[in-house]
Amino acid sequence: MTLIRRFCLLVAGVLGFMTGQETAMANPIYFSGPDLALQKAVDADDPQAVEEALRAGADVNARERQVGGTILEYAVAQLRDRVIPVLLKHGANPALRDRENANAVTVASKAWFRDTTPLRLLLEAGADPNTRDTVGQPILHRFLSRKQVDAVDLLVKHNVDINVVTAGDYNPRKLQAGSSTVTVPDGDPLILDEASSDDWDMVYKLLELGAKFDYPNARAEMKKWYNPRYENIPGVGSKMYDYKVKCWKFMTERGLKLPPFAGMH
């Protein structure tokens, strides 16, 4: 079973309703040697036991044997909030990737709906807010598409790049497998990606945060979504349409030349 698969089971609640002791007894063995004691300490969410395991020679960046996930990634996947700070204090690296291209930050991002603490702890310890997920999308993209505004605000607090581009044809897993030659993200700026999805509330959120919105050479610049073909999309009178009107006003007031559309008639 891969680490990502285990993560899905864990956050679904299979282990979430157990006590730390019960979880420690139930979990399979993924680490070996002195690192096994560290796994057991993490399973029990016991900071003192983690300290003892590290003093006894456990590797703070130990990797499990299935896909090479780190002990920090493992702790995050199990939502072990008490031991995560201890691992970080001793030098656990949240940027290390496993063989499926996941790391502690990408796992914490997926866990946000269940527990916001792991990602908060990682960012406070210096983890990169511009981390990209296993297929190359910035984690900010995930939170915008799911309208998890509190997570967006957290990333902004930690200086995320709100003008970052989406993955486009870039996929690090395909690149590693030899099925792609695209080596860098080549998608659209996030604000245009949100506009193309008719997520105008998130477009407005990005505008309020100071995101750039004038991309005259983009494949789908902002003007496209206000031309007659799209002027009634999303449905007139809907919440998203009201936000589309707010975005039009915001951008035109700041100098962007956009065509009048149904909402402004």
C-alpha positions as CSV (number, residue, x, y, z in Angstrom):
1,M,0.0,0.0,0.0
2,T,1.5,3.4,-1.0
3,L,1.9,6.3,1.3
4,I,-0.8,8.3,-0.6
5,R,-3.2,5.3,-0.3
6,R,-2.5,5.1,3.4
7,F,-3.1,8.8,3.7
8,C,-6.5,8.5,2.1
9,L,-7.5,5.8,4.5
10,L,-6.1,7.7,7.5
11,V,-7.8,11.0,6.8
12,A,-11.1,9.2,6.0
13,G,-11.3,8.4,9.6
14,V,-10.2,4.8,9.8
15,L,-7.6,5.7,12.3
16,G,-8.8,9.1,13.2
17,F,-11.2,7.9,15.9
18,M,-8.6,5.8,17.6
19,T,-6.4,6.9,20.5
20,G,-2.7,7.3,19.9
21,Q,-2.1,4.0,21.8
22,E,-4.6,2.1,19.7
23,T,-3.2,3.5,16.5
24,A,0.3,2.5,17.4
25,M,-0.8,-1.0,18.0
26,A,-2.8,-1.1,14.7
27,N,-0.3,0.4,12.3
28,P,1.8,-1.9,10.1
29,I,5.6,-1.6,10.3
30,Y,7.0,0.8,7.6
31,F,10.4,1.7,9.1
32,S,13.2,-0.5,10.3
33,G,16.2,-0.5,12.7
34,P,16.4,2.5,15.0
35,D,13.8,4.2,12.9
36,L,11.2,1.7,14.0
37,A,11.1,3.3,17.5
38,L,10.6,6.6,15.9
39,Q,7.6,5.3,13.9
40,K,6.1,3.9,17.1
41,A,6.6,7.3,18.8
42,V,4.9,9.0,15.9
43,D,2.0,6.5,15.9
44,A,1.5,7.3,19.6
45,D,1.8,11.1,19.0
46,D,4.3,11.1,21.9
47,P,6.8,14.0,21.8
48,Q,9.0,12.6,24.5
49,A,9.2,9.2,22.8
50,V,10.2,11.0,19.6
51,E,13.0,12.8,21.4
52,E,14.2,9.5,22.9
53,A,14.1,7.7,19.5
54,L,16.2,10.5,17.9
55,R,18.7,10.4,20.8
56,A,19.0,6.6,20.3
57,G,20.0,7.1,16.6
58,A,16.8,7.3,14.6
59,D,17.1,9.5,11.5
60,V,14.9,12.6,11.6
61,N,14.5,12.2,7.8
62,A,14.0,8.5,7.9
63,R,12.2,7.1,4.9
64,E,9.6,4.3,4.9
65,R,10.2,1.3,2.7
66,Q,7.1,1.5,0.5
67,V,7.5,4.7,-1.5
68,G,10.2,6.4,0.4
69,G,8.0,8.8,2.4
70,T,9.8,10.6,5.2
71,I,8.8,10.2,8.9
72,L,7.6,13.8,8.8
73,E,5.3,13.0,5.8
74,Y,4.2,9.9,7.7
75,A,3.4,12.0,10.9
76,V,1.5,14.6,8.8
77,A,-0.5,11.9,7.0
78,Q,-1.7,10.6,10.4
79,L,-2.4,14.1,11.7
80,R,0.0,13.7,14.6
81,D,0.1,17.3,15.6
82,R,2.0,16.9,18.8
83,V,5.1,15.3,17.3
84,I,5.3,17.3,14.1
85,P,6.9,20.3,15.9
86,V,9.5,18.0,17.5
87,L,10.5,16.5,14.2
88,L,10.8,20.0,12.6
89,K,12.8,21.2,15.6
90,H,15.3,18.5,15.0
91,G,15.7,19.2,11.3
92,A,13.0,17.2,9.5
93,N,12.9,18.5,6.0
94,P,9.3,19.1,4.7
95,A,10.5,19.5,1.1
96,L,11.8,16.0,0.7
97,R,9.8,14.1,-2.0
98,D,8.9,10.4,-2.0
99,R,8.9,8.3,-5.1
100,E,5.3,9.4,-5.9
101,N,6.5,13.1,-5.8
102,A,4.6,13.8,-2.6
103,N,6.1,15.5,0.5
104,A,4.9,16.6,3.9
105,V,3.5,19.9,2.5
106,T,1.5,18.3,-0.3
107,V,0.1,15.8,2.2
108,A,-0.8,18.5,4.7
109,S,-2.5,20.4,2.0
110,K,-4.8,17.5,1.2
111,A,-5.5,17.1,4.9
112,W,-6.5,20.7,5.4
113,F,-10.3,19.9,5.4
114,R,-9.7,17.6,8.3
115,D,-7.0,19.3,10.3
116,T,-5.4,22.6,9.5
117,T,-2.7,22.3,12.1
118,P,-0.1,20.3,10.1
119,L,0.2,22.8,7.3
120,R,0.3,25.7,9.8
121,L,3.1,24.0,11.7
122,L,5.1,23.3,8.5
123,L,4.8,26.9,7.2
124,E,5.7,28.4,10.5
125,A,8.8,26.2,10.4
126,G,9.8,27.6,7.0
127,A,8.2,25.2,4.5
128,D,7.7,26.6,1.0
129,P,4.2,28.1,0.5
130,N,4.8,27.8,-3.3
131,T,5.2,24.0,-3.1
132,R,3.7,22.2,-6.0
133,D,1.7,19.0,-5.7
134,T,2.6,15.6,-7.2
135,V,1.4,16.6,-10.7
136,G,2.9,20.1,-10.7
137,Q,0.0,22.3,-9.5
138,P,0.8,24.9,-6.9
139,I,-1.0,24.1,-3.6
140,L,-2.5,27.6,-3.8
141,H,-4.4,26.3,-6.9
142,R,-5.9,23.5,-4.8
143,F,-7.2,25.8,-2.1
144,L,-8.6,28.3,-4.6
145,S,-10.4,25.6,-6.6
146,R,-11.9,24.3,-3.3
147,K,-12.7,27.8,-2.1
148,Q,-10.8,27.2,1.1
149,V,-10.2,30.8,1.8
150,D,-8.7,30.3,5.2
151,A,-6.0,28.2,3.6
152,V,-5.4,30.9,0.9
153,D,-5.1,33.5,3.6
154,L,-2.6,31.4,5.5
155,L,-0.4,31.0,2.4
156,V,-0.6,34.7,1.7
157,K,0.6,35.3,5.3
158,H,3.6,33.2,4.5
159,N,4.3,35.2,1.2
160,V,2.9,32.8,-1.4
161,D,3.3,34.0,-5.0
162,I,-0.3,34.9,-6.0
163,N,0.8,35.4,-9.6
164,V,2.2,31.9,-10.0
165,V,1.3,29.9,-13.1
166,T,-0.6,26.6,-13.2
167,A,1.1,23.4,-14.3
168,G,-0.1,23.4,-17.8
169,D,1.6,20.5,-19.7
170,Y,4.2,20.2,-16.9
171,N,3.8,17.0,-14.9
172,P,6.9,16.0,-12.8
173,R,5.7,12.4,-12.5
174,K,5.4,12.1,-16.3
175,L,8.7,13.8,-16.7
176,Q,10.3,11.3,-14.4
177,A,8.7,8.4,-16.2
178,G,9.9,9.7,-19.6
179,S,6.4,10.3,-21.0
180,S,6.8,14.1,-21.1
181,T,9.6,16.5,-22.0
182,V,8.1,19.7,-20.4
183,T,10.5,20.6,-17.6
184,V,8.8,23.7,-16.2
185,P,5.2,24.8,-15.4
186,D,3.8,26.5,-18.5
187,G,0.1,27.1,-17.6
188,D,-1.9,30.2,-17.1
189,P,-1.6,32.7,-14.2
190,L,-3.9,31.5,-11.4
191,I,-6.2,34.4,-11.8
192,L,-6.9,33.5,-15.4
193,D,-7.3,29.9,-14.5
194,E,-9.9,30.8,-12.0
195,A,-11.7,33.0,-14.5
196,S,-11.7,30.2,-17.1
197,S,-13.4,28.0,-14.4
198,D,-16.0,30.7,-13.7
199,D,-14.8,30.9,-10.1
200,W,-15.3,34.6,-10.0
201,D,-15.4,34.8,-6.2
202,M,-11.8,33.5,-6.2
203,V,-10.9,35.9,-9.0
204,Y,-12.2,38.7,-6.8
205,K,-10.3,37.3,-3.9
206,L,-7.0,37.4,-5.9
207,L,-7.8,40.9,-7.1
208,E,-8.2,42.0,-3.5
209,L,-4.9,40.4,-2.6
210,G,-3.2,42.4,-5.3
211,A,-2.8,39.8,-8.0
212,K,-1.8,41.0,-11.5
213,F,-4.8,40.8,-13.9
214,D,-3.6,42.3,-17.2
215,Y,-2.0,39.6,-19.3
216,P,-2.5,40.8,-22.9
217,N,-0.4,37.9,-24.4
218,A,-2.0,35.1,-22.4
219,R,-3.9,32.3,-24.1
220,A,-7.1,33.4,-22.4
221,E,-6.6,37.0,-21.3
222,M,-9.3,38.5,-19.1
223,K,-11.0,40.3,-22.0
224,K,-12.0,36.9,-23.4
225,W,-14.5,36.3,-20.6
226,Y,-16.3,39.6,-21.1
227,N,-16.8,39.3,-24.9
228,P,-20.4,38.7,-26.1
229,R,-19.8,34.9,-26.4
230,Y,-19.3,34.7,-22.7
231,E,-21.2,37.7,-21.4
232,N,-24.1,35.6,-20.0
233,I,-21.8,33.0,-18.4
234,P,-22.2,32.1,-15.6
235,G,-26.0,32.6,-15.4
236,V,-27.1,36.1,-15.0
237,G,-28.2,36.8,-11.4
238,S,-26.2,33.9,-10.0
239,K,-23.7,34.4,-7.2
240,M,-20.8,33.9,-9.6
241,Y,-22.2,36.3,-12.1
242,D,-22.5,39.0,-9.4
243,Y,-18.8,38.4,-8.6
244,K,-18.0,38.6,-12.3
245,V,-19.6,42.1,-12.3
246,K,-17.6,43.1,-9.2
247,C,-14.4,41.9,-11.0
248,W,-15.3,43.9,-14.1
249,K,-15.7,47.1,-12.0
250,F,-12.5,46.4,-10.0
251,M,-10.4,45.9,-13.1
252,T,-11.8,48.7,-15.2
253,E,-11.5,51.2,-12.4
254,R,-7.8,50.3,-12.4
255,G,-7.3,50.9,-16.1
256,L,-8.0,47.6,-17.8
257,K,-10.1,48.1,-21.0
258,L,-12.8,45.5,-20.9
259,P,-15.9,45.4,-23.2
260,P,-19.3,46.2,-21.6
261,F,-21.3,43.1,-21.1
262,A,-24.8,42.0,-20.0
263,G,-24.2,42.6,-16.4
264,M,-23.3,46.3,-17.0
265,H,-26.2,47.1,-19.3
